[in-house]
Amino acid sequence: MIPGGTMSAAAHDGRAARAVAVVGRGCVRHRYVVLGTWVLLVLALVVAARVIGTPTDNDVSLPGTDAQVVRDLTASSATPLTGGTVILVAPDGRLDDEARAGVLAATSASLRGADHVTTVKPPSTQDGSLSADGRTGWFAVGLDVRRAELTKAMAHTVTDAARPAADAGLRVLPGGALAQVVDGSGSTGDEYFGLALAALVLFLALGGLVGAALALLTAALSVLATLEVVGLAGNLTSMPAQASTLALMVGLGVGIDYSLFLLSRFRAVMRSGRSVPEAVERAVADSGTAVVVAGVTVAVALAGLGLTEVPLLQTLAWTCGTAVLFAVLAALTLLPALTSLAGERLARGGKLYNRLARRTGSGGFWARQADRVTRRPLLAGGLAIVVLALLAAPATDLRLGQLDAGSSPESTAVRQANDAVSAAFGPGAGTPLTVLGRLPTPITDERDPRVPPLVAVVRAQQGVAAVGRPTPSEDGRVVTVQVIASTAGGDPATADLVHRLRSQSVPDMTVHVGGSAAARVDLADRVTAKLPLVIGIVLLLSVLVLLLAFRAPLLALKAAVMDLISIGAAYGVLTAVFTWGWGVTWIGLSGPVPIPSFVPLMLFALLFGLSMDYEVFLLNEVQRSWRRTGDNLRSVREGLLGTGRVITAAAAIMVGVFLAFVPNNDPTIKMFGVGLAVAIAVDATVVRCLLVPATMALLGDLNWWTPGRGRARSEVDGGVTGPGRQRPGAR
């Protein structure tokens, strides 16, 4: 008799697998309805996005912070909805020379005539928009559109309106919001190389164009639906440009991977002599359930970011979660319908595929690898730990900072504008701080006796390069002072200045500090404070999901530890590249750049979920073999043999997709591309091929121990036929 409770657990396992199988069966029977529904859904989303628009807005709020207080108190409906600058640089002389007065007047008039422009303020020493040497200055331009509605075409129209200055030999550059919009998402078009690599790997892994086409079509439709949903959401909430890029990265990676796992299982089942409908149903029951568990694990990891109370991270989390949701739905509905149409053509492999299958199948590479690891688990595990320790070692020097425009590639508009302004006005000119004093009773003008002490306190701070004129609000309740730091916005010294200014005491005044640099400081402080809580909750929830899936506590804990090891390796490489500068020029940056505080946390959530995909598929195969044989060592070997080739192909696809985004002009996207690619590569090779099987071989039957139930059974089980089968030799 099976140990207490195992029969009921097995029955529950079978119900879960059968439930997913029913979905696959229904999609096969009604394949044309499923296909039509997906096509109509995607078309509807595309049309809605074109009609309504897909605005982006990188100016994300951070409620409850000092910088947000300044932003809220200085907001006014009387000011232009969006502000930008048009920067002018003279090759010699001064912009305010009499000889250039006519050029500036003509440029000002041309800018006022541009579409959507409401106000134009020419360069002036009085408001600090003209440098001391007079060679560099900017027109402050107000627009009648919200930042989220500002398009690249509008930005080019404004910049082109400065043609009189350009014709006179002056250098014209967009600045502020105009430069950000001109750069857009930072895409360079190299993402298509990732798709080309994915297509090649799919062709080799599935043995033909039919299988590759089905996987790519499924992933493409799910990603397209994701991008349109994310774009439409920009009409309801602030949507940074990075959100759609990250969703595209994640959606392509998991979408193609899930399709590969299902199609590989379908082909394996077809070899046993099943009909096409039976094979589709069985493939969905086997790998489809694992897809669901993997998707849920990714969603749980991303959901943990909601605890940060940082809108930017919450937005990135739900947009990536949307990509995973559509990938799971497409794999369970669209792909079975397409597979049933392809039928026998998909089951057959070409000569190249069959040759590769012989070399990597029974008696091939993966069989030898499985035998080597399980025969000498201490050696294999020790070698893996050494390699991983070397990769993770640089992470001990992981230093978090803040990116600014000076961190972008030299070819971008924001970098060129920053360099021009920094050279003329100082490194902190591009990211001025706003010091705000809140008063209990209103003042009439800056001559109020309560104002000079605020200015004096600001001037006295080390690291302050310039202080502007104090400006009272319309109601006189607050007064603001623009402060230029002597260091760049991303410099740690600027963060120290922000903290010092906030700690100052001014009589009859409450002091707040805002501006983009101060907002980044607040973001770093918030993320740092929430980091332990988020990591702890994500670990706990992910272990619980795996515990429910595999009913084996040690197996669930081991999976979480393995994922943490992969993440450590990614952090190490991230530090070596972006902090130490190893090879940083190869990826389009001019030198080392700070790693923003939210990047490691976002990477943790993404990698923990994505790495768990391979863990789930490997353990699923191992446990299926264990339920059939009751032999742990044999099960580990058969699991590695059965999944090694497919997991390697899936990882190659995901690594290729992620690396294709490294040329993106946004340094943050470069970091995500490098971090994700390294972690997945390490996870699918060193961790899954060496460390996991070696650990499972050493643990033996403890892998399957469940308190009060003896050996565990799996929720992620494809055994639709006979889910309660007794282990050979069980009594």
C-alpha angles and dihedrals in degrees: 000000000000115000116272117295097007095107092054091047090050091050089052090049091052092050091054092049092045091050091057090043089056089057091052092047092050092049090052093049093046098031096141091052090050093048092046092049092052093047092048092047094052093044091050091051092047093050092046091050092051093047100041098031135232106246123186128203123187091187096095120179125233108203119212096026131115093242090054090052089056091047093051095045094048096045112112132177089216093066123084114276091236131018129200139160136232108209123210125196121189119212089219140351125024131305090226095055114126089242090064098040092097092049092052092047092050091047091049092050092047091051092050089055094053119108116271093008112133105167136021125190116187123220113287137170089220095068095031096251093120120065123237092253090047094230097109130045142136142227111232106221125196120202133199095228133081117254090250090055096050109111133198090248091055091049092050090048091056094046092046089054088069088070094122089063093046091048088053091058098261120136111243122202133172114236140187116004091355092061092046092053093046090056091047116178091341093244116160097186093251090119087087090067087061090054091048090053091047090052091051093049091046090050091053095041096046098033102236151029095271095064093042091049093050093050093046093046092050092049092044094054093046092048093046090052090049095050093049092049091049091047093050090049088063087076090062104037141012106285117191116214089240091066096070092042093052091045089052091051094048095039094053093045100049094033094058092040095052090048091050093052093049095044092047090052091047091054092048091052092047089058089062090065100260122148119251096258091047092048093050091049093049093046091052091047093049106037097015093067089049089051090055093050091046091049092048090051091053090047092049092050092050092045088061088069088069087075091066092074086218111132092206093057092041090053093048089048098053094042091054089043089054089054091052092047093053090045091054093045092049092048093051099042115014097040096051089051092050092043092054089054093050091047117152094008089066093047093059120078128204127244093268092051093049091048091052091046091055092049094049101031132073107344091009135100098300093047090053091044092051090049093049094049096046094044092051105023095156092055094044093045093046092050091050092050092051092051093046092047091054091050093046096044096090089058088078085073094047105143120186121212141147130276121225135177089280089066094063123095115278091245094064125098094232091053094048091048091047093049092050094048094041092051092052104034104022134270094286097051094090092057107037120185122230114217110197127192117200114208130203091219127030126260128212101216144343091279091075108122091236092064104063094062089058092051092045092052091050094048091050094060119105111242096035111127100177140001123206129215116287112253122200120212122246092262093042093234095117136031124201132204123193112223127195113205121216089231133058122270093253094048115110088228089065090054089051089051091052091053092047093050091050091052094056121109120219121183115255091000140096110215124217129174124211142160132106095292091050091048090055089051090053090048091053092048092049094048093046092051093049097040099094092046094050094047092047094049094045091050092048096047093044092051089049091052091051091044090055090046100047102018089220118114097195091048091052094047092046091052091053092049092050091053091050089053091054090049091051090055090050091051090051094053090043089056094046093051105038103025100033094031098231104167093341092137089057090066096050104268125120095223146328115327133193119265108235115238095242096052098076091046094048090046090051093055094044096044095044090056098040095045089051088062092071092041090054094049093046094046090045090059093042092050092046088056092045092053088053099044109018087219112122097195093047090046092054091050094047091045093053091043092049097047106025096089095042095044091049091051091047091049092048089054094049093045090050092050093049095045089051088067095053092088088060110122093231108093090210092057089048089056093049091047094051095041096047094044094049094046094049092046092050092043095052095045117026098024103037097033099041117009101040098047091041091052093046091049090052095046092051115178090355086081089073100040117128122181110253093359106067109216121020133240126206137249087198095064130134094199097119088153111066102353093176098051113151119241112251109266095016117139 
